[in-house]
Amino acid sequence: MKKILVVAAILCATAGLSLSAHAGGKELLGAGATFPFPFYSKLFDTYNQEKGVKVNYQAIGSGGGIQQLKAKTVDFGGTDAFMDDKEIAEAGAPILHVPTCLGAVVITYNVPGDPAIKLTPSLIVDIFLGRIEKWNDKRILDVNPGVQLPDMNIATVHRSDGSGTTAIFSDYLAKVSAEWKERVGAGKSLNWPNGLGAKGNPGVAGLVKQVPGSIGYVELIYAVQNKMPYADVKNKSGVFVKPSMKSVSAAAGMAIPDDTRVSIVDTAAKDGYPISGFTWLVFYKEQKYSGRSKEKAADLVTLLGWILHEGQQLAEGLDYAPLPVDAVKKAEFVLKSATYDGAAIVQ
């Protein structure tokens, strides 16, 4: 775990470096989401050891990954928020989405004693709107009988960069609150009503850990690695659910569209954690562009196929949920649609 954190810190520190595409050879370049980075770090290291193909992935946030893909300076982007039709149109050519795993966006906090806290959708909305300002607010105490909460100001922490984690979290808030949807909305970047901003999941986790009374949202593994508490959240069925691989998988028990672009927040599943999401690697359907070789295209498609199968075994050990069978099948069809000079890459 310490090794993963060190690697994450190094990549975040170097995220400002210029990215350049590689021509040919056994190296692939990607950039994007920090949400799945601990998984990708292990995934790409294992792939390099087994297949001899180096995958250089920079965790710069989903928004940055999509921009780098559009600029054609990377072979693939990483995003926790699927690209909508408008974003794909702006890219100038069809873009494919291959899901890699599922994760939970957890509500983590810094309260003396690390008490176990339960939160309802309305409490989360009102905390991040700035309407609930104290940890011992009666509404929080009513949901947490017997829990000793201090007379301490609440400081909210959010992502300052374009973030798929923010997209999942705000998508959830917009679904459970008409006021949030109208006032703040959903997306990778928001005009937050209040609070402190930090870059990347590591940045939010670090700031919450530093600021007493703070509360923020991160992917589950970042709270686990930093030994930070996180809340059980009341789902649509009225059940307080702890984020875990099992509850994330339950949230994904729904039909997956053919293009795999789907939101699973605010699940109706009784045992499902309501702030869960897929994360995707995105790439151009037609791989012959900007001087790319056929070998480079084949390397990319082979990597993605490996992730859909052998790579799934690495997810659980890092607190990510592996893909459901239906998602794997749909992703296989997506992968088969990739072309080089009009011809299918996967024969």
N, C-alpha and C positions, 0 to 999 in steps of 0.2 A: 504493500500500500504506500509506504514512504517513497518508494521509487517512482510510483505513478504521480504522486504529488510533486516530486522534484521535477519530473519531465514536464508536467503541466505548467509549473512556474516558469521553466525555461522557455516553453513555447509562447506563453503569454507575454514574456518579456521581449521575445523576438518577433511578435506578431506585426510590428510596424515595419519589418524588413520588406523590401520589394519582393514580389513573387514573379517568377519567370517560368514559362513553359519549357519542358524538356523535349527535345526532338529525338524520338527513337530510344532504344536502350531499355534496360530493365529497371526503370524508375518511373513512378507515377506521382503526380503532385495534386494535393487536394487542400481545401481550406474551408472553414466554416464553423459549425456548431460546437460549443463547449459542452453542451448537455451530454453527448455520448463520448466525450474525449477519453475518459479512463478506459472505456471499452475499446475505442479505436486504437489507443496506445498499445494495448495488449494484442489486439487483433492484427495490426499491421506489423508488429514485431514478430509475431508467430508466423505470419505469412512470409515475411522476408527470410526467416530461418528455414521454412519448409520449401519455399518455391524460388528463392533467390531474387525476388523482385522487391526493391525498396519502395516503400510508400511514405512520402513526406507529407504529413498533414499538419497544417497550422490552425490552431483553435482560436479563431478571430471573431466568432459569433456568426449566427446564421445569415444575418444581413450582409456581412462582409463576404461570406462564402458565395452567396448568390451573385454579388457584384463581381467577384473575381471570375466566376463562371461566365457571366455575361461578357466580361472583358477578354475572355478566352486565354487567361494567364494560368489557369489550372486545368487539370484533366477532369476533375469532378468537384462539386461543392457539397458541403454538408449542411443540412437544415432540419430543424424540428418543426418548422412551419412550411407546409407544402406550398409550392409556387402556384398562385392562382392564374387564371387565364390571362389576365392583364400583364402579369410579370413575364409569363412565357412569351406573350406577343412582343413584349419589349426586348426579349432576347433575340428576336429575329429568326428563330428556327425552333422546331419542336424540341422540348426537353423532357426526358424521362425521369421517373422517380422510382428508386428501389429502396424499400424500407430495410433497415438493418437490425432494429431491436425496438423494444418499448421501455419507457422509463416513467418515473413519477416526479412531478414537481411538488416538492414538500414545502410546508410553511415552517421555517426554522426560526428560533428565537433565543434571546439572551436574557434570561430571567434568573435571579439568584436562586440556587438550589436545583436548577433544571427540572422544575415540576412537569409532570405529564399533563398536557393541556388538550382539551377538545375544542374544536371550533366549528361553528355552523357557517353556511354560505353568507348569511347576512352579517355575521360578525367579521368575517374576512373582508367583505366589501366595505363595511363602515370603518374598519381599522385603516385600510389603504386609502379611503377617502378622507381620512383625518377626523372623522366624526367621533370615534372612540379614542380618547387620548391617554387614558390611564389603564394600567394592567389590572387594577382592582375595580374597574368599572362594573356596575351591578350586572350588566348583561353578560359579561364574561364569567363572573362569579356564579350566576344562575345556571350556566351550562357546565360549570366545574365545581359542584358542591364538595366541600371538604378540602379543596385545594387552596393552599395559602398563597395568595398573589399580592405583591407589594403595591404600595401607593407610589408607583414609579411611572414616569412619562414613557409613552410608546414612541419609538422612532422607527419609521418604516424605511426599508432599504430596497431599491429596485435596480434593474439593469440600466446602465447609461448608454450601452451600445445596442445596435440592431440585433435582436435576440429571439431565437425560436422558443427559448424558455419563457420569455415574456409573452410571446404569441400564444403559447399553450395556456399560461396563467390568465392572461387577459381574455382569451376566448372563453375560458371557464367563467370568469367574473361577468362577462357580457351575457352569458347564457342564464346565469342565476339572478341577474339584476338588470332590470330595464333602465334604471337610473345610471348604472355604470356604462351600459351600452350607449346611452345617449350622451353622457357627460365626458367619458374618457374613451370608450370604444375598445377595439381589439386590434392587435397587430404586433409586429416585431419592435416598433418604436412608438412610444406613447408620450403625450404631454401629461406627466404625472401631476396629480393635485398637490402633492407634498412629498417630503422624504429625501433620503440621501441616495445618490447614484453610485454604482460601482461597475467596473468592466468585467464581463465574463462571470460564469458560475463561481470560479475561485475567488473573484473579487467580492461578490456579494457575500459568500460564506465568510471570507476574511473580515469584512466590515461588520457583519452581524456579531462575529466572535469578539470584536474589539469594542463595540459600543453597547454598554449596559442598557437594558430596556428595549433593545432593537428587535425587529422582526423582518424577515425577508423571505424570498422564495428561491430555491435552488433545486437541481436534480438530486435525487435521493443519495447517490453515492458521495456527493460533496458533504452532505451532513454526516453521513456515516464515517467517512474518512477523518473528519474534523471533530468527531465525538460530540456532535451538537444535537440537542433534542429537536423533535419535529412533531407537529400536532396530528392527532386523529381528526379527520374531516367528515362531517355528516353528509352522506350522499342523498341522491334523489329518493331513495327508498326509506330514508329516515334512519339509516344505520351509520354510526360513527366507525369509520374504517381507517385502519393503520396502513400507511403506504408500504407495500412489499411487492416482491415479484408475483406472488399469488394474487394479490388484489389488483395489480396492474393487468395481469393476464385476464382476470375476470372482466375488467373494463373493456377489453378488446374482443369480447365474445359477441361480435356483430358481423354483419356482411361487409366485406371489403370490396370497394369498387374496382373495376378492371385496371384503372390507372393508379391504384393504391392510395390516392389522395383522400384522406379521411380524417375527421376529428372524432375523438372518443371521449372528450371531456363531458362532465355531467352525465355519466353513464346511468342507465336504468338498472343495471345489474346489482342485485342485492348486496353481493360481496365485493363489488367493484370500487376501487379508489377513484374518486371523481376528477382528480387533476392529473390524468395520465395522458400519454401521447406517444405516437410513433416518431421515429426520427429517420430521415432519408438521406441517401446519397443521390445527387442529381447530376445529369450529364446530357450532352447533346445526342439526340437520336441518330443523326447523321454524323459519323465520326470523321469524315474526310473534310477537314477544314484547317486553315492556318498551317498547312504543311505537315499535318499529322500523318504518320505512317500507318499502314494497315497493321503492322506488328504492335504499335502503341495501342490502337483500338482493341486488338485482340487481348492484350495484357489487361486492359481495363475491364473488359467483359468477363475475362477469366477470374479476376479478383472479385468482382461482384457476385459471380456464381459461387465462388468459394465461401464468401460471407453468408450467403443464403443457406448454406448447408454445413460444412465443417466448422465455419466460424461461429455458428450459433451456440456451440458447446461452451464458448468462453463467456457468454453473457451472464449466466447465473452467478458465477463466482465474483462478479463485480456489481451485483445487485441490480442488474438490468433483466428484463423479461425477454426470453427468446421469442421469435416471431411465431404467431399461430400458423397452423398448417395451411389455412386458406390464404393467408398473406404471402406465404412462401410460394404457393402455386400461382397466385396472381403476379407476383414479382418475377417468376420464371418466364411468364408470357411477355411481360414488359421487356425483359432482357433479350428475349428472342426477336423483339421488334427493332433492335439497334442495327444500324447498317453502316457499311463502308462503301462509298461510291454507289449507293443504291442496293447493294447486295447484303443479305443477312450475314452478320458476323458469326452468330451461333448457327451452325449447319445441322 
